Amino acid sequence: MNRLNTLLRAASSAAIILSSSLLTVQASSHREAPLISNDPLADNTDLYAFRSPDDPNTITIIANYVPMQLPQGGPNYYSFGQNVRYEIHVDNDASTVGDDIIYRFTFTRTNQDPTTFFDIRLGQENGKTNYILERSIDGGSSFQTVISNGVVPPPNVGTRSITGAAGLNTTYATLFTNAINTASSGEQVFCGSVDDPFYVDLAGAFDVGDLPRQFGTPKDNLACLNVSAIVIKVPISTLQKSGLDVSMAANILDSDFVVGIWASASRQEVRTLNTDGTTGYTGNWIQVSRIGMPLTNEVVIPIGSKDKWNSLSPYSEDPNMDEYFCNPELGLYMDNSLFGGAVPALAPLRIQRNSLQAFDFGNTHDGLWPIRATNGGAGTALDTNLFGNYLLRQGKPRSVDLLPIFYTGVPNLAPYQLATGKGGNPLAVGKPFINNFLPTFGDMLRLNMAVPPTPRNDPAFSSDGLIAAAVAGLTDPLYNTGASLQFIPNMDGFPNGRRLEDDVTRIELQAVGGVALAAIGLWYDDYTAGGPNPVTANLVNVLSYSTGVENNDTTFNDVFPYVQMPWSGTSACGGQAVAYTQPEVLLPSDGSVGLSENVTGSNSLLQASPNPLTDRTTISLSLSARADVLVAVYSVQGKTIEVLQNGPLSAGQHQLTWNAGTIAKGTYLVKASDSQGRLLQAIKLLKN
């Protein structure tokens, strides 16, 4: 309800087994294609790319594999495959063919004590995993080893195995931190199991689009499950095609700073099962999994084409598959003249059938095709002398928005600018808000590295990504009084890259419903051309749409590798998926705090560094089990200064960043309390 109220206020303002030469290909994401579901070690689940929130001169790329890991899944716990090539691909120059940069990871596993069935015992690890990282900067012609013996932390088996004397006698936070490596080429790298950062009601989605659920309670079906993550933080100058630092960008939408990123897994084409229980692999390496844009193969590509789609690269897409973007299946369920009535959950996302009383974007209708005959898009990206022949297709209405969003990126050209400043003409020049156009036709996650990151503690930060930026650019007086280029919060959000927090399921469903068309001035059917207020009931319905699951089941960290430590099989979650519920709001209560609270202790739950405070202070919080926690800073009189954390946290070490530069000199307290308001610990802070 709070989110809806905010919107309304803004509106009013290689195969597993192959015989001889028979090649079988597989597909990617959370078990969404027939063949890859049998090969989880090679299964891409998600891909993220964003400017690092604490190091904005770098880009962090996260490629996740091995879906739906039960934390208690012993004795053979999850890890990376030994006979799989995991690769992250970067295209930074459309004038060159194929990849420009490739990061290749290969993993090995060893048993330090094969005499026990335990994974960890007496300081020894079975399934101990290491990796080699190779980098190519010539499109794969040659590779250089930049990490020769990377360490993967062991599975988070449980307290006795990790912290106990019969186990490794350390903390998992220490193992996690010690697994961060620095490549000889300058990249920071982490590989290991983490909490799955993706959140979605998979059961509802695949129950004929029942999002939010009309039958049952919405659930994050990835809650309390882990995934194997490859995280790499790369200087922008390494990824930029001419080696330029971001400070040299012409502006925040500089086209020369756009990159396309995709990830893959490959296997050798022949696997041999030997009679002694070993397995041999021979032959060429064959791509068996890939991912670029989230959910492409999951909800856009139909099941009969998923395996073929995943055998291709972004540079060899099948043009026949354009149809799935130009006439998306989901569009059938957002149209009352087709099957919309049978899928009531998607009712807020109804397709525009008569936008501006002229344009029909229903499946198989013409969309903006009618303007092509007279080159009505002259001077814009729709000019038939530019991209008009590609973007305007008869009977393929979504060739003008969904196809470029997924397969080329969106240029900073009319009409792909906000309606702000257009004077009611959707084809006119408007307010720029995106430019991630990289004219390599293919599914990649495209990111303009010149766009500044939105601070995670900014009140305007939103999991709605670019949709939130568009709403602000259309309705917020800070941004809608002119059409000049300016930074709008969340311009760095999906689909301009993908941040961990971005709700990509909701954003992509809203996009299918036509929200991008509305943003550029092709308003919903209940708006009369020339009317005073284009923020109509239909548009508000789209903006306020929710899948029922809007948050990950735990927090994200504000320091590398940003993802959260993996769930333990003996943690409060117990490795079992739980129903998603909105975390209880733990309101700080002003009152007498006083210095008689526990402000010291040798085994501190809370620590502050530095203390005395500086402008940037880190509050460290250690939890032995998952809990709802309130962490807030108070004056010694009990007045709340700032809330740093309010909601669920997993077991382990957490770091909360606080900017204390604006507070007066004096003594303060930081308190941690549980969901019942019981004090866990308070420590004293000094500002000199």
C-alpha positions as CSV (number, residue, x, y, z in Angstrom):
1,M,0.0,0.0,0.0
2,N,2.9,2.4,0.8
3,R,4.3,1.8,-2.6
4,L,1.0,2.4,-4.3
5,N,0.5,5.6,-2.4
6,T,4.0,6.8,-3.4
7,L,3.1,6.1,-7.0
8,L,-0.2,7.9,-6.8
9,R,1.4,10.9,-5.2
10,A,4.1,11.0,-7.9
11,A,1.4,10.6,-10.6
12,S,-0.6,13.5,-9.3
13,S,2.7,15.1,-9.3
14,A,27.7,-29.6,-23.8
15,A,25.5,-32.4,-23.1
16,I,25.5,-34.6,-20.1
17,I,25.8,-37.8,-22.2
18,L,26.7,-37.8,-25.9
19,S,27.2,-40.9,-28.1
20,S,29.8,-40.6,-30.8
21,S,29.1,-37.6,-32.9
22,L,25.5,-36.9,-31.7
23,L,25.5,-33.4,-30.2
24,T,22.8,-32.4,-27.6
25,V,22.5,-28.8,-26.5
26,Q,21.0,-27.5,-23.3
27,A,19.4,-24.4,-21.9
28,S,19.7,-21.9,-19.0
29,S,18.2,-20.2,-16.0
30,H,16.3,-21.7,-13.0
31,R,15.5,-25.1,-14.6
32,E,13.5,-23.5,-17.3
33,A,14.6,-25.6,-20.3
34,P,14.2,-29.3,-20.9
35,L,17.8,-30.4,-21.2
36,I,19.7,-28.2,-18.7
37,S,17.4,-29.3,-15.9
38,N,19.4,-32.5,-16.1
39,D,22.7,-30.7,-15.8
40,P,22.5,-28.2,-13.0
41,L,26.3,-27.7,-12.7
42,A,26.3,-26.1,-16.2
43,D,23.1,-24.1,-15.6
44,N,23.2,-20.3,-15.8
45,T,20.6,-18.9,-13.5
46,D,21.2,-15.1,-13.5
47,L,23.5,-12.4,-14.7
48,Y,24.0,-8.9,-13.0
49,A,26.1,-6.0,-14.1
50,F,26.2,-2.6,-12.3
51,R,28.5,0.2,-11.2
52,S,29.9,-0.9,-7.9
53,P,28.1,1.2,-5.2
54,D,31.2,1.7,-3.1
55,D,33.7,1.9,-6.0
56,P,32.0,3.7,-8.9
57,N,35.1,3.5,-11.1
58,T,34.5,-0.2,-11.5
59,I,31.8,-2.5,-12.8
60,T,30.7,-5.6,-10.9
61,I,29.5,-8.6,-12.9
62,I,27.8,-11.5,-11.2
63,A,27.2,-14.7,-13.1
64,N,25.2,-17.3,-11.1
65,Y,25.0,-21.1,-11.8
66,V,23.7,-24.3,-10.2
67,P,20.1,-23.3,-9.2
68,M,18.1,-24.1,-6.1
69,Q,20.8,-25.4,-3.8
70,L,19.4,-26.8,-0.6
71,P,21.9,-25.7,2.2
72,Q,21.5,-29.1,3.9
73,G,22.2,-31.0,0.7
74,G,25.0,-33.2,1.9
75,P,27.1,-35.2,1.9
76,N,27.8,-34.1,-1.7
77,Y,27.3,-30.4,-1.4
78,Y,27.0,-28.1,-4.3
79,S,29.9,-26.4,-6.1
80,F,31.0,-25.7,-9.6
81,G,31.6,-28.5,-12.2
82,Q,35.1,-29.7,-12.8
83,N,34.6,-30.3,-16.5
84,V,32.7,-27.1,-17.4
85,R,34.0,-23.9,-18.9
86,Y,32.3,-21.0,-17.2
87,E,32.7,-17.8,-19.2
88,I,31.7,-14.1,-18.9
89,H,31.7,-12.4,-22.3
90,V,32.0,-8.6,-23.0
91,D,31.2,-6.9,-26.2
92,N,32.3,-3.3,-26.1
93,D,32.8,-2.4,-29.8
94,A,30.1,-3.1,-32.4
95,S,32.6,-2.6,-35.2
96,T,34.4,-5.8,-34.2
97,V,32.8,-9.2,-34.7
98,G,32.0,-11.2,-31.5
99,D,33.4,-10.9,-28.0
100,D,36.1,-8.3,-27.1
101,I,36.9,-9.6,-23.6
102,I,36.3,-13.1,-22.2
103,Y,36.8,-14.2,-18.6
104,R,37.1,-18.0,-18.4
105,F,36.9,-20.0,-15.1
106,T,37.8,-23.7,-14.7
107,F,37.4,-25.5,-11.4
108,T,39.0,-28.5,-9.7
109,R,37.9,-30.4,-6.6
110,T,40.0,-32.5,-4.3
111,N,39.2,-34.7,-1.2
112,Q,41.6,-34.0,1.6
113,D,40.2,-36.9,3.8
114,P,38.5,-39.5,1.6
115,T,38.2,-41.9,4.6
116,T,35.2,-40.0,6.1
117,F,31.7,-39.4,4.7
118,F,31.7,-35.9,6.3
119,D,32.4,-33.0,4.1
120,I,34.5,-31.3,6.8
121,R,36.3,-32.9,9.6
122,L,39.3,-32.0,11.8
123,G,40.4,-29.2,9.6
124,Q,40.2,-31.2,6.4
125,E,37.8,-30.5,3.5
126,N,36.3,-33.0,1.0
127,G,35.3,-31.5,-2.3
128,K,37.8,-28.6,-1.7
129,T,37.4,-26.4,-4.8
130,N,40.0,-24.2,-6.5
131,Y,39.9,-22.4,-9.8
132,I,42.0,-20.9,-12.6
133,L,40.9,-17.6,-14.2
134,E,42.0,-16.8,-17.7
135,R,41.4,-13.6,-19.5
136,S,41.3,-12.9,-23.2
137,I,41.4,-9.3,-24.6
138,D,41.5,-10.3,-28.2
139,G,38.1,-12.0,-28.6
140,G,39.3,-15.4,-27.5
141,S,42.3,-15.8,-29.8
142,S,44.6,-16.1,-26.8
143,F,44.2,-16.3,-23.0
144,Q,46.4,-15.3,-20.2
145,T,46.1,-16.8,-16.7
146,V,45.4,-14.0,-14.2
147,I,44.6,-16.2,-11.2
148,S,46.3,-19.6,-11.0
149,N,44.9,-20.9,-7.7
150,G,41.8,-19.2,-6.6
151,V,40.0,-20.5,-3.5
152,V,36.3,-21.3,-3.2
153,P,35.0,-21.3,0.3
154,P,33.6,-24.6,1.5
155,P,29.8,-25.1,1.8
156,N,28.3,-23.6,4.9
157,V,27.6,-27.0,6.4
158,G,26.8,-25.9,10.0
159,T,28.3,-24.6,13.2
160,R,30.2,-27.7,14.3
161,S,31.8,-28.0,10.8
162,I,32.8,-24.4,10.5
163,T,33.4,-22.9,13.9
164,G,33.9,-26.0,16.1
165,A,37.2,-27.6,17.0
166,A,36.1,-30.8,15.2
167,G,35.7,-28.7,12.0
168,L,37.6,-25.8,10.6
169,N,37.8,-23.8,13.9
170,T,37.0,-20.5,12.2
171,T,34.0,-18.4,11.2
172,Y,32.3,-18.6,7.8
173,A,32.7,-14.8,7.5
174,T,36.4,-15.3,7.6
175,L,36.3,-18.1,5.0
176,F,34.1,-15.9,2.8
177,T,36.3,-12.9,3.0
178,N,39.5,-14.9,2.5
179,A,38.1,-16.3,-0.8
180,I,38.3,-12.8,-2.4
181,N,41.2,-12.7,-4.8
182,T,42.9,-10.0,-6.9
183,A,43.9,-11.0,-10.4
184,S,47.2,-10.0,-11.8
185,S,45.3,-7.9,-14.3
186,G,43.6,-5.9,-11.5
187,E,40.2,-7.4,-11.2
188,Q,38.7,-8.4,-7.8
189,V,37.2,-11.9,-7.9
190,F,35.0,-14.1,-5.7
191,C,33.7,-17.6,-6.5
192,G,31.5,-19.5,-4.2
193,S,28.0,-20.4,-3.0
194,V,25.9,-17.5,-1.9
195,D,22.3,-16.7,-1.0
196,D,20.4,-16.7,-4.3
197,P,19.8,-12.9,-4.9
198,F,16.9,-13.5,-7.3
199,Y,13.4,-13.4,-5.8
200,V,10.3,-14.6,-7.6
201,D,7.2,-16.6,-7.1
202,L,8.1,-19.4,-9.6
203,A,5.1,-21.5,-8.7
204,G,2.7,-18.7,-9.4
205,A,4.4,-17.6,-12.6
206,F,4.2,-21.1,-14.1
207,D,0.7,-21.6,-13.0
208,V,-0.6,-19.9,-16.1
209,G,0.7,-16.5,-15.1
210,D,-0.9,-16.4,-11.7
211,L,1.1,-13.4,-10.5
212,P,0.2,-12.2,-8.0
213,R,-1.4,-15.4,-6.9
214,Q,-5.2,-15.6,-7.1
215,F,-4.9,-19.0,-5.6
216,G,-2.8,-19.2,-2.4
217,T,-0.2,-16.8,-0.9
218,P,2.6,-15.3,-2.9
219,K,5.9,-17.0,-2.0
220,D,9.5,-16.4,-2.9
221,N,10.3,-19.9,-4.1
222,L,14.1,-19.1,-4.0
223,A,14.0,-18.1,-0.3
224,C,16.6,-19.9,1.8
225,L,18.2,-21.4,-1.2
226,N,21.8,-20.9,-2.4
227,V,23.4,-20.5,-5.8
228,S,27.0,-20.7,-7.1
229,A,28.3,-17.2,-7.9
230,I,31.1,-15.9,-10.0
231,V,31.6,-12.2,-9.0
232,I,34.2,-10.0,-10.7
233,K,34.8,-6.3,-10.2
234,V,36.5,-4.8,-13.2
235,P,37.8,-1.2,-13.7
236,I,35.7,0.7,-16.2
237,S,38.8,1.5,-18.1
238,T,39.4,-2.2,-18.7
239,L,35.9,-2.7,-20.2
240,Q,35.8,0.6,-22.2
241,K,36.8,0.0,-25.8
242,S,39.5,2.6,-25.8
243,G,40.7,2.1,-22.3
244,L,39.1,5.3,-21.1
245,D,38.2,6.0,-17.4
246,V,34.6,7.0,-16.7
247,S,35.8,10.5,-15.8
248,M,36.5,11.0,-19.6
249,A,32.9,10.3,-20.6
250,A,31.4,13.1,-22.6
251,N,28.2,12.9,-20.5
252,I,26.3,10.4,-18.4
253,L,24.8,8.7,-21.5
254,D,28.0,8.6,-23.6
255,S,27.6,5.9,-26.3
256,D,31.3,5.0,-26.1
257,F,30.7,3.6,-22.6
258,V,28.1,1.0,-23.6
259,V,29.0,-2.6,-23.1
260,G,27.1,-5.9,-23.7
261,I,27.6,-8.7,-21.3
262,W,26.5,-12.3,-21.4
263,A,27.6,-15.5,-19.6
264,S,27.8,-19.1,-20.7
265,A,28.8,-22.7,-19.7
266,S,30.4,-25.2,-22.1
267,R,31.1,-28.9,-22.0
268,Q,33.2,-31.2,-24.1
269,E,31.2,-33.0,-26.7
270,V,31.8,-36.6,-25.5
271,R,31.5,-38.0,-22.0
272,T,32.8,-41.6,-21.4
273,L,31.7,-43.6,-18.3
274,N,34.6,-45.9,-17.4
275,T,34.2,-49.3,-15.7
276,D,36.3,-48.2,-12.7
277,G,33.8,-45.5,-11.8
278,T,35.7,-42.6,-13.4
279,T,34.5,-40.4,-16.2
280,G,36.4,-39.1,-19.2
281,Y,35.7,-36.1,-21.4
282,T,37.0,-35.5,-24.9
283,G,36.2,-33.5,-28.0
284,N,35.4,-29.9,-28.8
285,W,34.0,-27.6,-26.2
286,I,30.3,-27.0,-26.9
287,Q,28.2,-24.2,-25.4
288,V,25.4,-25.8,-23.4
289,S,24.0,-22.8,-21.5
290,R,23.9,-19.0,-21.8
291,I,22.2,-16.0,-20.3
292,G,22.1,-12.3,-21.1
293,M,18.8,-10.5,-20.3
294,P,17.0,-12.1,-17.4
295,L,14.0,-14.3,-18.2
296,T,14.5,-14.3,-22.0
297,N,14.7,-18.1,-22.2
298,E,12.3,-18.5,-19.3
299,V,9.2,-16.5,-20.3
300,V,9.9,-15.2,-23.8
301,I,11.2,-18.3,-25.7
302,P,8.6,-21.1,-26.0
303,I,9.6,-24.6,-24.7
304,G,10.0,-26.0,-28.2
305,S,12.8,-23.5,-29.0
306,K,14.5,-23.2,-25.6
307,D,17.3,-25.7,-26.3
308,K,18.1,-24.3,-29.7
309,W,18.1,-20.8,-28.4
310,N,20.7,-21.8,-25.8
311,S,23.0,-23.4,-28.3
312,L,23.4,-20.1,-30.1
313,S,25.5,-17.0,-29.2
314,P,24.3,-13.4,-29.3
315,Y,26.2,-13.2,-32.5
316,S,24.3,-16.0,-34.2
317,E,20.7,-15.5,-33.2
318,D,18.0,-17.2,-35.2
319,P,16.0,-14.3,-36.9
320,N,12.9,-16.5,-36.8
321,M,12.9,-16.1,-33.0
322,D,12.2,-12.3,-33.4
323,E,8.5,-13.3,-33.5
324,Y,8.6,-14.2,-29.8
325,F,9.5,-10.6,-29.0
326,C,7.4,-8.9,-31.6
327,N,4.3,-10.9,-30.6
328,P,5.1,-12.1,-27.1
329,E,3.0,-15.0,-25.7
330,L,2.5,-13.0,-22.5
331,G,0.7,-10.4,-24.6
332,L,-2.1,-12.9,-25.2
333,Y,-2.8,-12.9,-21.5
334,M,-2.8,-9.1,-21.2
335,D,-5.5,-8.6,-23.8
336,N,-9.2,-9.1,-23.0
337,S,-10.0,-9.7,-26.7
338,L,-7.8,-12.8,-26.5
339,F,-7.1,-14.7,-23.3
340,G,-6.8,-11.9,-20.8
341,G,-10.1,-12.8,-19.1
342,A,-8.6,-16.2,-18.2
343,V,-5.6,-14.8,-16.4
344,P,-7.1,-12.2,-14.0
345,A,-3.8,-11.7,-12.1
346,L,-2.4,-9.9,-15.1
347,A,-5.4,-7.6,-15.4
348,P,-3.6,-4.4,-14.5
349,L,-1.2,-4.9,-17.4
350,R,-3.6,-4.7,-20.3
351,I,-2.2,-4.1,-23.7
352,Q,-2.8,-0.8,-25.5
353,R,-5.3,-1.4,-28.3
354,N,-6.1,2.2,-29.2
355,S,-3.2,4.3,-28.0
356,L,-3.8,8.0,-28.9
357,Q,-6.9,6.7,-30.7
358,A,-4.7,5.5,-33.5
359,F,-2.2,2.7,-32.6
360,D,-3.0,-0.9,-31.7
361,F,-0.3,-2.9,-29.9
362,G,-2.3,-6.1,-29.5
363,N,-0.6,-9.2,-30.8
364,T,-0.5,-9.5,-34.6
365,H,-1.7,-5.9,-35.0
366,D,0.4,-3.1,-36.5
367,G,1.5,-0.9,-33.7
368,L,3.4,2.0,-35.2
369,W,3.7,0.3,-38.6
370,P,1.3,2.8,-40.3
371,I,3.8,5.7,-40.0
372,R,6.4,3.7,-42.1
373,A,4.5,4.2,-45.4
374,T,5.1,8.0,-45.3
375,N,8.3,7.8,-43.2
376,G,6.5,9.5,-40.4
377,G,9.4,8.8,-38.2
378,A,11.8,10.9,-40.2
379,G,14.6,12.5,-38.1
380,T,14.1,9.8,-35.4
381,A,15.3,6.3,-34.8
382,L,12.2,5.2,-36.7
383,D,13.5,6.9,-39.9
384,T,13.4,4.3,-42.7
385,N,16.9,5.6,-43.6
386,L,18.1,4.7,-40.1
387,F,16.5,1.9,-38.1
388,G,12.9,2.2,-39.3
389,N,12.9,-0.9,-41.5
390,Y,14.0,-2.9,-38.5
391,L,11.8,-1.4,-35.9
392,L,8.6,-1.0,-37.9
393,R,7.1,-4.3,-39.0
394,Q,3.6,-5.0,-40.2
395,G,1.7,-7.4,-37.9
396,K,4.6,-7.3,-35.4
397,P,3.6,-4.5,-33.0
398,R,6.3,-4.9,-30.3
399,S,9.2,-4.7,-32.8
400,V,9.3,-1.1,-31.8
401,D,9.9,-1.6,-28.1
402,L,10.4,-5.1,-26.8
403,L,12.7,-6.3,-29.6
404,P,15.2,-3.4,-29.1
405,I,15.1,-3.6,-25.3
406,F,16.2,-7.3,-25.5
407,Y,18.3,-7.4,-28.7
408,T,20.0,-4.0,-29.4
409,G,19.5,-1.8,-26.4
410,V,17.8,1.6,-26.6
411,P,19.5,4.7,-28.2
412,N,19.3,8.2,-26.9
413,L,17.3,9.2,-30.0
414,A,13.7,10.3,-30.5
415,P,11.3,8.7,-30.0
416,Y,13.1,6.8,-27.2
417,Q,13.0,9.7,-24.8
418,L,10.6,10.7,-22.1
419,A,7.4,12.5,-23.0
420,T,8.7,15.4,-20.9
421,G,9.3,18.2,-23.4
422,K,7.6,16.6,-26.3
423,G,4.6,18.9,-26.3
424,G,2.2,15.9,-26.8
425,N,4.0,14.5,-29.9
426,P,5.4,11.1,-29.0
427,L,7.8,11.2,-32.0
428,A,9.4,14.5,-30.9
429,V,12.6,15.0,-29.0
430,G,12.1,14.6,-25.3
431,K,14.0,14.2,-22.1
432,P,16.8,11.7,-22.3
433,F,16.8,8.9,-19.7
434,I,18.5,5.9,-21.4
435,N,21.2,5.1,-23.9
436,N,22.4,1.5,-23.8
437,F,22.3,1.0,-27.5
438,L,25.0,-1.4,-28.8
439,P,24.2,-2.3,-32.4
440,T,25.1,-6.0,-32.2
441,F,21.9,-7.9,-32.7
442,G,21.7,-10.4,-29.9
443,D,20.5,-11.1,-26.4
444,M,22.9,-9.4,-24.0
445,L,22.6,-7.5,-20.8
446,R,23.6,-4.0,-21.9
447,L,25.0,-1.3,-19.6
448,N,26.0,2.3,-20.1
449,M,28.9,2.5,-17.7
450,A,28.8,6.3,-17.8
451,V,25.5,6.5,-15.9
452,P,26.2,7.3,-12.2
453,P,25.1,4.8,-9.6
454,T,22.1,5.7,-7.4
455,P,23.2,5.4,-3.7
456,R,21.5,2.4,-2.1
457,N,20.6,4.6,0.9
458,D,19.1,7.3,-1.3
459,P,15.3,7.6,-0.4
460,A,14.7,7.6,-4.2
461,F,16.5,4.3,-4.8
462,S,13.9,1.9,-6.2
463,S,13.8,-1.7,-7.3
464,D,11.6,-0.5,-10.2
465,G,14.9,0.5,-12.0
466,L,14.4,2.5,-15.1
467,I,10.7,2.6,-14.6
468,A,11.2,4.6,-11.4
469,A,13.5,6.9,-13.4
470,A,10.8,7.4,-16.0
471,V,8.1,8.1,-13.4
472,A,10.4,10.7,-11.8
473,G,11.3,12.2,-15.2
474,L,7.6,12.6,-16.0
475,T,6.1,13.7,-12.7
476,D,8.8,15.1,-10.3
477,P,9.3,18.8,-10.5
478,L,13.0,18.3,-9.9
479,Y,13.2,16.6,-13.3
480,N,10.1,17.4,-15.4
481,T,10.4,21.1,-15.9
482,G,12.7,20.7,-18.9
483,A,14.0,18.3,-21.5
484,S,17.7,18.7,-20.9
485,L,19.8,15.7,-19.9
486,Q,20.2,15.4,-16.2
487,F,20.8,12.5,-13.8
488,I,17.6,11.0,-12.5
489,P,17.8,8.4,-9.7
490,N,17.7,4.8,-11.0
491,M,18.9,5.6,-14.5
492,D,21.4,2.9,-13.6
493,G,18.7,0.4,-13.0
494,F,17.4,-2.5,-15.1
495,P,17.3,-2.7,-18.1
496,N,20.3,-0.5,-18.1
497,G,22.4,-3.2,-16.6
498,R,20.9,-5.1,-13.6
499,R,21.4,-4.3,-10.0
500,L,20.9,-7.0,-7.3
501,E,17.9,-5.2,-6.0
502,D,16.1,-4.7,-9.3
503,D,12.7,-6.5,-9.5
504,V,13.2,-7.8,-13.1
505,T,10.1,-10.0,-13.1
506,R,7.8,-7.0,-12.4
507,I,9.7,-4.7,-14.7
508,E,9.6,-7.1,-17.7
509,L,5.9,-7.8,-17.1
510,Q,5.3,-4.1,-17.1
511,A,7.3,-3.7,-20.2
512,V,5.2,-6.4,-22.0
513,G,2.2,-4.4,-20.8
514,G,3.6,-1.4,-22.7
515,V,5.0,0.8,-20.0
516,A,7.9,1.9,-22.1
517,L,5.6,3.0,-24.9
518,A,3.6,5.1,-22.4
519,A,6.8,6.6,-21.0
520,I,7.7,8.1,-24.5
521,G,4.1,9.5,-24.9
522,L,2.1,6.6,-26.4
523,W,-0.3,6.7,-23.6
524,Y,-2.8,4.1,-22.5
525,D,-6.2,3.7,-24.1
526,D,-8.1,5.7,-21.4
527,Y,-6.2,8.9,-22.3
528,T,-7.7,11.2,-24.9
529,A,-5.1,12.7,-27.2
530,G,-4.6,16.3,-26.1
531,G,-6.0,15.7,-22.7
532,P,-4.6,17.4,-19.6
533,N,-3.3,14.5,-17.6
534,P,-1.8,11.4,-19.3
535,V,-1.3,9.7,-15.9
536,T,-4.6,7.8,-16.3
537,A,-6.1,5.0,-14.2
538,N,-4.7,2.4,-16.7
539,L,-1.2,3.8,-16.3
540,V,-1.4,3.8,-12.5
541,N,-2.6,0.2,-12.7
542,V,0.6,-0.7,-14.5
543,L,2.9,1.3,-12.3
544,S,1.3,-0.2,-9.1
545,Y,1.3,-3.8,-10.4
546,S,3.1,-6.2,-8.1
547,T,3.9,-9.9,-8.5
548,G,3.4,-10.3,-4.7
549,V,7.1,-10.8,-4.1
550,E,9.2,-7.6,-4.1
551,N,12.3,-8.3,-2.0
552,N,15.0,-10.8,-1.6
553,D,14.8,-13.0,1.5
554,T,17.8,-11.3,3.0
555,T,19.9,-8.2,2.6
556,F,22.7,-7.3,0.2
557,N,26.1,-6.2,1.4
558,D,27.5,-2.8,0.6
559,V,31.0,-4.1,0.0
560,F,32.4,-6.6,-2.5
561,P,31.1,-9.2,-3.4
562,Y,27.8,-7.5,-2.5
563,V,25.9,-10.8,-2.4
564,Q,25.1,-12.4,0.9
565,M,26.8,-15.4,2.5
566,P,25.2,-18.8,1.8
567,W,22.5,-20.2,4.0
568,S,23.6,-23.0,6.4
569,G,21.8,-26.3,6.6
570,T,21.5,-25.8,10.3
571,S,20.4,-22.1,10.1
572,A,16.9,-20.9,11.0
573,C,15.8,-21.4,7.4
574,G,17.0,-25.0,7.6
575,G,17.5,-24.9,3.8
576,Q,13.7,-25.1,3.2
577,A,11.9,-22.6,1.0
578,V,9.5,-20.4,3.1
579,A,6.6,-18.2,2.3
580,Y,7.6,-14.7,1.6
581,T,6.1,-12.2,4.1
582,Q,6.7,-8.5,4.3
583,P,9.3,-8.1,7.2
584,E,7.7,-6.7,10.3
585,V,8.4,-3.0,10.6
586,L,10.5,-2.4,13.7
587,L,9.9,1.2,14.6
588,P,12.6,2.8,16.7
589,S,11.1,4.3,19.8
590,D,12.5,7.6,21.1
591,G,13.0,7.6,24.9
592,S,15.6,7.4,27.6
593,V,18.5,5.3,26.3
594,G,21.1,6.5,28.7
595,L,24.7,5.4,29.0
596,S,23.8,2.7,31.5
597,E,23.1,0.4,28.5
598,N,25.6,-2.3,27.6
599,V,28.2,-0.1,25.8
600,T,31.2,-2.5,26.1
601,G,32.0,-6.1,25.9
602,S,34.8,-8.4,24.8
603,N,32.6,-10.5,22.5
604,S,30.8,-7.5,20.8
605,L,27.9,-8.2,18.6
606,L,28.3,-4.6,17.3
607,Q,31.5,-2.9,16.3
608,A,32.1,0.6,14.8
609,S,35.1,1.5,12.7
610,P,36.4,4.1,12.9
611,N,35.3,5.3,16.3
612,P,35.6,8.3,17.0
613,L,33.5,8.8,13.9
614,T,34.5,10.1,10.5
615,D,32.3,11.0,7.6
616,R,32.0,7.3,6.6
617,T,31.7,4.9,9.4
618,T,31.1,1.1,9.2
619,I,28.9,-0.6,11.8
620,S,29.6,-4.3,11.9
621,L,26.9,-6.6,13.1
622,S,27.4,-10.4,13.8
623,L,24.5,-12.7,14.1
624,S,24.5,-16.4,15.0
625,A,21.1,-17.0,13.4
626,R,18.8,-15.3,10.9
627,A,16.7,-12.7,12.7
628,D,14.6,-9.6,12.2
629,V,16.9,-6.8,13.5
630,L,16.6,-3.1,14.1
631,V,19.9,-1.1,14.1
632,A,19.6,2.6,14.8
633,V,21.7,5.5,16.0
634,Y,20.4,7.5,19.0
635,S,21.5,10.6,20.9
636,V,22.2,10.1,24.6
637,Q,18.8,11.7,25.3
638,G,17.2,8.8,23.3
639,K,16.3,10.7,20.1
640,T,16.5,8.6,16.9
641,I,19.2,10.0,14.6
642,E,19.2,7.4,11.8
643,V,17.9,3.9,11.2
644,L,20.6,1.7,9.6
645,Q,18.8,-1.6,9.3
646,N,15.2,-2.6,9.8
647,G,14.2,-6.1,8.8
648,P,15.6,-9.6,8.3
649,L,19.3,-10.5,8.3
650,S,20.9,-13.8,7.8
651,A,23.4,-15.4,10.1
652,G,26.9,-14.1,9.7
653,Q,28.7,-10.8,9.5
654,H,27.0,-7.7,8.1
655,Q,28.4,-4.3,7.5
656,L,26.2,-1.2,7.5
657,T,27.6,2.1,6.2
658,W,26.7,5.4,7.9
659,N,27.6,8.9,6.9
660,A,28.2,10.7,10.2
661,G,29.6,13.8,8.5
662,T,26.5,16.0,9.2
663,I,25.9,15.3,12.9
664,A,27.3,17.5,15.7
665,K,30.2,16.7,17.9
666,G,29.2,14.6,20.9
667,T,28.3,11.2,22.2
668,Y,25.9,8.8,20.5
669,L,24.7,5.2,20.8
670,V,24.1,2.6,18.2
671,K,21.6,-0.1,19.3
672,A,20.7,-3.4,17.9
673,S,17.2,-4.8,18.9
674,D,15.3,-7.9,17.9
675,S,11.7,-8.1,16.5
676,Q,10.3,-8.0,20.1
677,G,12.1,-4.8,20.8
678,R,14.6,-6.5,23.2
679,L,18.0,-4.9,23.3
680,L,20.7,-7.1,21.8
681,Q,23.6,-4.6,22.4
682,A,24.4,-0.9,22.4
683,I,27.8,0.6,21.9
684,K,29.0,4.2,22.4
685,L,30.0,6.4,19.4
686,L,32.1,9.5,19.7
687,K,32.2,12.5,17.2
688,N,35.2,14.8,17.9
